[in-house]
């Protein structure tokens, strides 16, 4: 949700896991995936979320539903007295922040302060540094393994399956052999990585155990608790915190802050050559 929104200059909102029913989803990972919203503004996101929850409230306890119904009037108030907003300045994505993003973010903090919020600048997410230095295989093993399990479960349960694609292995073979899939220019690398996994693999079991730390004390929950904060606010998207939020099922929202000004030096992604920074490209918080 938040990454497409970032590139498009719109609101991306990933609600708390299980707030919206996930019935009918084709999961990449059942433990990480959540239905979310892409909207023009925060008000639209709030109203759409309330409508979806209201019409699918059969899966929610009544106490939780009552709390959600109270959101609407609460969001109309600009009084943020008692709200503590944590800014984790120590994170790598923040310490390397592009200078063009700093001024609008500082303006946002000033608006929040005037509305009564307390800004906590020294918030530390203790597990972030450990996660950042992990190998790519350590970071991807849970998603890759979960994807194989989820895809096999979905495909094998189809009652109508004209192409006889019953597993991830079948899907890989079909994608490679079907001309309209444009293989190999559109590759199946992530599928093949997932197919090679084993839920009994030692690394998978190890990382599931380590996730308990990233979800709790070493992640967002621990940071909020230690600093008595209500929410964390970042001046730029952070892959590590987005991952921690997905692992914990925590809500995430990206909000447009503007776009890079004229004269901004163009930067490209070293991996694919795509432009990442240039005049007119949106950036978010």
Secondary structure, DSSP 8 states (H G I E B T S, - for coil): -HHHHHHHTSEEEE--TTSS--TT---S-TTT---EEEESSHHHHHHHHHHHHHHTGGGS-HHHHHHHHTHHHHHT----TT-EEE-BTTSHHHHT--HHHHHHHHHHHHHHHHTT-EEE-B---TTHHHHHTS-HHHHHHHHHHHHHHHHHHHHHT-S--TT---SHHHHHHHHHH-GGG-TTTS--HHHHHHHT--TT-HHHHHHHHHHHHHHTTTSHHHHHHHTT-SEE--SS--HHHHHHHHHHT--EEE-EEEE--TT---EE-TTT--EEE-TT-EEE-
